């Protein structure tokens, strides 16, 4: 597929693979065994430019665009799915929300540290019991007293919430206004009291990069850390989610490729009735189906990223790409597990870990059923997906126009 990509993107992919194979993959096993957060590796990834493709050079990015970002996200997930979890908070959702809604001072203060890996980011929207309408059902509140806001409530499944230096958190400044009462804040948990993060225990997932439940008890946020104006959080969240879908799709594709790679290697070595499992047509059918669906989702993801690089409407295709990638991942992980048989549950086999993460991407990054509704409503003319103003490459001030 690289022959269809610009030469600089091809070279970027090679550099990411080289970095992961020489710097991250050899070390992540030790971090996982000891349950140690890989801050050193995130810093090295930042220094290598892995988090900066969609940001300008003045902020520490490379300004290569969303296609470059998608390729980076894909290879991170293919080579180490656990380590790839830091990609969104470091290189997309957290800094991108600041880029879209922040003042010049906020942008220059926070984004370079996130892209470089010096600060660890997070993006806190989901709440216990919030379901798919996280904004409308939000219960976390922000009350202004003096020169600060004080936040109370809780957030759920917040990646890197226990390590965060700089994050984005959404809370209601008007509890009677539904989603229109939500505001966005830049939070700094290590500087202000009232933030408690408890890692959630998951079966088969990373012990060094954790997803957390966050409890807010009069957590202080200085008034200058409000993004935009009160009540604009919904707009910032929606724009970040739309832009972030291509990252989720790319990582799903990368994880699906990893599942397929494991299956291909295994069926070449595993013999049944004196022949490699790869020689049986049933096996070949599984491999062919998985491969075609992965490549289809990959093409959709790349096309979405290219539209975004041109500031063309991409919300429709991003939803389709994310859904297609989730289906391709589900199929690849399912086929691989079936081919591995009982070994697919064994800790010593990589496919067991990959399968656990496949479930995370199916339900933890937005339920496929919700994507189906969005896609169908668009197709039926009920609610057009590309109805909003589009500006992805330079989103500053966009939410004010929506």
C-alpha positions in Angstrom: 0.0 0.0 0.0 2.9 2.3 0.6 3.4 2.8 -3.1 0.3 4.9 -3.2 1.4 7.2 -0.4 3.7 10.2 -0.6 7.3 9.4 -0.2 7.7 11.3 3.0 4.8 9.2 4.5 6.5 6.0 3.4 9.7 7.2 5.1 7.8 8.1 8.2 6.3 4.6 8.5 9.8 3.1 8.3 11.1 5.4 11.0 8.2 4.6 13.3 8.7 0.8 12.8 12.5 1.3 13.5 11.8 3.3 16.6 9.2 0.8 17.9 11.3 -2.3 17.2 14.6 -0.9 18.7 13.3 1.3 21.5 9.8 0.4 22.7 9.1 -3.2 22.0 12.3 -4.5 23.8 11.5 -2.5 26.9 7.7 -2.7 27.3 7.8 -6.3 28.5 9.8 -5.2 31.6 7.5 -2.3 32.2 4.5 -4.6 32.0 6.0 -7.2 34.4 6.8 -4.6 37.0 3.7 -2.5 36.4 5.8 0.6 35.8 4.6 3.5 33.7 6.8 4.0 30.6 7.3 7.7 31.0 10.8 7.4 29.6 9.6 5.7 26.5 6.8 8.3 26.0 9.5 11.0 26.3 11.6 9.3 23.6 8.5 8.9 21.4 7.9 12.6 21.8 11.5 13.4 20.9 11.1 11.2 17.8 8.1 13.3 16.7 5.5 10.5 17.0 2.9 12.8 18.6 3.2 15.9 16.4 2.1 15.2 12.8 -1.1 17.4 12.9 0.5 20.3 14.7 2.7 23.2 13.3 6.4 23.3 13.8 6.1 26.3 16.0 4.4 24.1 18.6 6.9 21.2 18.3 4.9 19.3 15.6 5.9 18.3 12.0 2.8 19.6 10.3 2.7 16.5 8.1 -1.0 16.1 8.6 -3.7 13.6 9.4 -2.5 10.9 6.9 0.9 10.9 8.6 -0.8 10.8 12.0 -2.9 7.8 10.9 0.1 5.9 9.7 1.9 6.5 13.0 -1.2 5.4 15.0 -1.5 2.3 12.9 2.1 1.1 13.3 2.1 1.9 17.1 -1.0 -0.4 17.5 0.4 -3.1 15.3 3.7 -3.3 17.1 2.7 -2.7 20.7 -1.0 -2.1 21.4 -0.5 -1.3 25.0 2.0 1.5 24.3 -0.2 2.8 21.6 -2.8 3.9 24.1 -0.8 7.0 24.9 -1.1 8.2 21.3 -4.5 9.9 21.5 -3.9 11.8 24.8 -0.4 12.9 23.7 -0.9 13.6 20.0 -4.6 14.0 19.3 -7.6 14.5 21.7 -5.9 16.5 24.5 -3.6 18.8 22.6 -6.0 19.1 19.7 -8.8 20.3 21.9 -6.5 23.0 23.3 -5.5 23.8 19.7 -9.1 24.3 18.7 -10.4 26.2 21.7 -7.4 27.6 23.5 -6.0 31.2 23.6 -2.6 31.8 22.1 -1.1 31.7 25.7 -2.8 28.4 26.5 -1.7 26.8 23.2 1.9 27.9 23.6 2.0 26.9 27.3 0.6 23.4 27.1 0.8 21.8 23.6 4.6 21.7 23.2 5.0 19.8 26.5 2.4 17.2 25.4 3.8 16.7 22.0 7.3 16.3 23.4 6.2 13.8 25.9 7.4 16.0 28.8 3.8 16.2 30.1 1.4 13.3 30.1 -2.1 14.1 28.8 -5.6 12.8 29.3 -9.1 13.5 27.9 -11.8 13.1 30.5 -15.4 13.0 29.2 -17.0 9.6 30.0 -18.7 9.2 33.4 -20.1 6.2 35.3 -23.6 5.5 33.9 -23.3 8.2 31.2 -23.8 5.7 28.4 -23.5 6.9 24.8 -24.9 10.4 25.7 -21.9 11.3 27.9 -22.5 15.1 27.4 -26.2 15.1 28.0 -26.1 12.8 31.0 -23.1 14.5 32.6 -23.2 14.9 36.4 -19.8 16.4 37.1 -20.2 20.1 38.0 -17.9 23.1 38.0 -18.8 26.0 40.3 -16.9 29.3 40.2 -15.7 30.8 43.4 -13.3 33.7 43.4 -10.6 33.2 40.8 -11.1 29.4 40.3 -13.6 26.8 39.4 -14.2 23.9 41.8 -15.1 20.6 40.2 -17.0 17.8 41.8 -18.1 14.4 40.4 -16.3 11.5 38.7 -15.0 10.3 35.4 -14.7 6.7 34.1 -12.2 4.9 31.8 -9.8 7.8 31.7 -6.6 6.6 30.0 -3.5 7.8 31.9 -5.6 9.5 34.5 -3.2 8.4 37.2 -0.2 10.0 35.4 -1.7 13.2 34.0 0.2 16.4 34.1 -2.1 18.3 31.6 -5.5 17.1 30.6 -8.9 18.2 29.2 -11.9 17.6 31.4 -15.6 18.4 30.7 -18.0 19.5 33.4 -21.3 21.3 33.7 -21.3 24.9 34.6 -25.1 25.0 34.1 -26.8 21.9 35.3 -30.1 22.9 33.7 -28.9 23.4 30.1 -28.2 19.8 29.1 -25.3 19.4 26.7 -25.3 23.2 26.2 -24.3 23.7 29.9 -21.0 21.7 29.5 -17.7 23.6 29.7 -14.2 22.4 28.9 -11.2 22.9 31.2 -7.5 22.4 31.1 -6.7 20.5 34.2 -3.4 20.0 36.1 -3.9 17.3 38.7 -0.3 17.4 40.0 -0.6 21.1 40.8 -4.0 21.4 42.5 -5.8 19.3 45.1 -9.0 17.3 44.7 -8.0 14.8 42.0 -7.9 11.1 42.8 -7.3 8.5 40.1 -7.9 4.8 40.7 -6.7 2.3 38.0 -9.5 0.0 36.8 -8.5 -3.7 36.8 -9.0 -5.3 33.4 -8.3 -8.8 32.3 -5.5 -9.1 29.8 -4.8 -5.4 29.4 -1.7 -3.3 30.2 -0.5 -3.1 33.8 1.7 -0.1 33.0 -0.6 2.2 31.0 -3.8 2.2 33.0 -7.4 3.3 32.4 -8.7 5.0 35.6 -11.8 6.1 37.4 -11.2 9.7 38.5 -12.8 11.3 41.6 -13.1 15.0 41.8 -13.5 16.5 45.3 -13.5 20.3 45.0 -10.8 19.9 42.4 -9.4 23.4 41.7 -9.1 24.8 38.2 -7.9 28.4 37.8 -10.3 30.5 35.8 -7.6 31.1 33.1 -7.8 27.4 32.4 -11.3 27.5 31.0 -11.3 26.8 27.3 -13.2 29.4 25.4 -16.4 30.5 27.2 -18.7 28.6 29.6 -21.1 26.3 27.7 -18.8 25.7 24.8 -17.6 22.3 25.9 -20.0 20.4 23.7 -18.6 22.0 20.6 -15.0 21.3 21.5 -15.8 17.7 22.4 -17.6 17.0 19.2 -14.9 18.5 17.1 -12.2 16.6 18.9 -14.2 13.3 18.6 -14.7 13.9 14.9 -11.0 14.5 14.3 -10.1 11.6 16.6 -12.1 9.0 14.8 -9.4 8.6 12.2 -6.9 7.9 14.9 -9.2 5.2 16.4 -9.8 3.7 13.0 -6.1 3.6 12.3 -5.3 1.9 15.6 -8.0 -0.6 15.0 -6.5 -1.4 11.6 -3.1 -1.7 13.1 -4.4 -4.1 15.8 -6.3 -6.1 13.2 -3.1 -6.4 11.1 -1.3 -7.7 14.2 -4.0 -10.3 14.8 -3.7 -11.4 11.1 0.1 -11.5 11.3 0.0 -13.8 14.3 -2.5 -16.1 12.6 -0.5 -16.3 9.4 2.7 -17.2 11.3 0.9 -19.8 13.5 -0.9 -21.6 10.7 2.3 -22.0 8.7 3.9 -23.8 11.7 1.0 -25.7 13.2 0.4 -29.1 11.6 -2.9 -31.0 11.5 -2.9 -34.6 10.1 0.6 -34.2 8.8 0.1 -30.9 7.0 0.5 -27.3 8.0 -2.8 -25.7 9.0 -2.2 -23.2 6.2 -2.8 -25.8 3.6 -6.4 -26.3 4.4 -9.0 -24.3 2.4 -11.0 -23.4 5.5 -7.9 -21.7 6.9 -7.2 -19.9 3.6 -10.7 -18.6 3.4 -10.4 -17.1 6.9 -7.1 -15.4 6.0 -8.4 -14.1 2.7 -11.6 -12.7 4.3 -9.7 -11.0 7.1 -7.1 -9.5 4.8 -9.6 -8.0 2.3 -11.6 -6.4 5.1 -8.6 -5.0 6.8 -7.3 -3.5 3.6 -10.7 -2.0 2.8 -10.9 -0.4 6.2 -7.3 0.8 5.8 -8.1 2.5 2.5 -11.2 4.2 4.0 -9.1 5.4 7.0 -6.4 6.8 4.7 -9.0 8.5 2.5 -10.6 10.1 5.5 -7.3 11.4 6.6 -6.6 12.9 3.2 -9.9 14.7 3.2 -9.1 16.2 6.6 -5.7 17.3 5.3 -7.5 19.2 2.6 -10.1 20.6 5.1 -12.9 18.9 3.2 -16.0 17.4 4.9 -14.9 14.2 6.5 -17.3 13.4 9.4 -19.4 11.1 7.2 -16.4 9.1 6.0 -14.7 9.1 9.4 -17.7 7.4 11.0 -17.8 4.8 8.2 -14.1 4.2 8.4 -14.2 3.8 12.2 -17.1 1.3 11.9 -15.5 -0.6 9.0 -12.2 -0.8 11.0 -14.1 -2.1 14.1 -15.8 -4.9 12.0 -12.4 -5.8 10.4 -10.8 -6.0 13.8 -13.6 -8.1 15.2 -13.3 -10.5 12.3 -9.5 -10.7 12.4 -9.4 -11.3 16.1 -12.2 -13.9 15.9 -10.6 -15.8 13.1 -7.2 -15.7 14.7 -8.5 -17.0 18.0 -10.4 -19.8 16.2 -7.2 -20.8 14.4 -5.1 -20.8 17.6 -7.8 -22.8 19.4 -7.0 -23.2 23.1 -3.7 -21.4 22.8 -5.7 -18.2 22.1 -6.4 -18.1 25.8 -2.8 -18.8 26.9 -0.9 -15.9 28.4 2.3 -17.0 26.6 0.7 -16.3 23.2 0.5 -12.8 22.0 -2.9 -13.4 20.4 -4.5 -13.6 23.8 -3.4 -10.0 24.6 -4.4 -8.8 21.2 -7.8 -10.3 21.5 -8.4 -8.6 24.8 -7.6 -5.2 23.2 -9.8 -6.0 20.2 -12.8 -6.0 22.6 -11.6 -2.7 24.0 -11.6 -1.1 20.6 -15.0 -2.6 19.8 -16.8 -1.2 22.8 -14.4 1.2 24.6 -13.9 3.6 21.7 -17.6 4.2 21.1 -20.1 1.3 20.5 -20.4 0.1 16.9 -24.2 0.3 17.3 -23.9 4.1 17.8 -21.8 4.4 14.7 -24.4 2.5 12.8 -27.1 4.9 13.9 -25.0 7.9 12.8 -24.2 6.3 9.4 -27.9 5.3 8.8 -29.3 8.7 9.8 -26.9 10.3 7.3 -27.9 7.9 4.5 -31.6 8.3 5.2 -31.3 12.1 5.3 -32.5 12.3 8.9 -29.3 14.0 10.1 -26.5 14.9 7.7 -23.1 13.9 9.1 -21.3 16.7 7.2 -23.6 19.5 8.2 -21.1 21.5 10.3 -18.3 23.9 9.3 -15.1 22.0 8.6 -11.6 23.1 9.4 -9.2 20.4 10.6 -5.7 21.6 9.8 -6.1 25.0 11.6 -9.0 24.6 14.0 -8.3 27.6 16.1 -11.6 29.4 16.9 -13.7 27.0 14.9 -16.0 26.1 17.8 -16.9 29.8 18.0 -18.4 29.6 14.5 -20.4 26.3 14.9 
